[in-house]
Amino acid sequence: MTGNISVPSSAAFTGTEDDVSVSGTATGSVSQPSFTGTGVRLVTGNIPVPSSYTATFTGTEGDVSASGTPNGSVSQPTFTGTKAQISGTTTATGEVSQPTFTGTSKTVTVS
């Protein structure tokens, strides 16, 4: 019976914002989890879900930054494909005529 489960259509935060800091050393280990039991299919067809969600935030925005040193390396890239040697000879077409001088002629003496 899920007809009497209320589902909120909006959410709002009121209060005083603050920073949270946690420190410590984790103990133990996490391994691949396993499931024991009988699987069932969850049917949600008759649970009311709002068609529009509205959320509001009240407080002061802040910037988040992160820094660190990347792991790994970049090596010299390699080329794969077919190389080609380009060479050849060309012959210019057209003609160059005798240039003409326009101006006042002077004599230059070099000693």
N, C-alpha and C positions, 0 to 999 in steps of 0.2 A: 504494500500500500504506500504509494508515494504522492498521492493527491494532496496531502496536508503538509508537504515540505515547502516552506517559504523560500523563495529565491530573491535576493536583493536586486534591484535594478540600478543602483548607483552606490558609490562609496565615497567617503570624505574623511579626511584626517584633521583632527583638531588637537591642539596640545603644543608643547614646546619641543622643538627639534634639538638634537644633541648628537655628539659624536660618540660612537661606541668603539671601544678598543678591547681586544681580546689577545692574550698572549699565553703561551704554554707550549708544551711538547706533547704531541700525540703519542699514545702508546698503543700497542697491538698491531694488527694487520687486517687488511681487507682482501678477501679472496672472492673468486667468482661465486655469486650467490646461487643457491639452488632452491627450487620450489618443491614443497611436499604438500600434497593435498589433492583435492578434486577441483578441477577447473570448471568455471561456470561462465556463461555469457551474460554480460551486463546489458540490460535493455533500458534505454533512456527515452523511448518514444513517448511515454506518458508523463515525463517530468517537465514542468514548465520552465522554459529558458527565455529570458528577456531578449527581445530582438535588437535592442539598443543598449549599450553599456555607457554609463557616464561616470567619469572619475574626476575628482578635483584634488588639487594639492594646495595646501596653505603652508607657507614657510619661506625660507630664504634659499635660493638656488646656490649651488657651489660647483666648482670645477673639480674634475677627477683627473689625476695624471699618474702615469706609471713609468718606470725606468728600469733598465736592466741591460745585460749584455747578451746578445743572441748567441746561441750555440751553433756549431757547424762551421763549414768553410766553403769558399767558392774557389774552384780550381780553374786552370786555363781551359777555355772552351775548345771543343774540337769541331772540325768541319767534316761533314759527310756530304758526298755528292761527287760530281765529275768536274775536275779542273780543266781549264782550257788555256792554252798559250796563244796570245794574240800578237801577230807580227805581220809586216807587209811593207810595200813600197807604194807611194802615191806619186802622181805627176800632176802638177798644177796646170790648170787650163787658163786661157786668156793671154793677154800681152801687157807689157810695161813699155811705154813710149819714153822718149827723151824728155826729161823734165825741163821746164822753162823757168827762168828767173825773172822776177819782177822787182824793181827797186833801183837804188842808186849804186853803181859800181864803185868800189874803192880798192886801192892797192894796199896790201899789208906786207910789211917788210919784217922778216924775222932774222936777227943776227946773233 
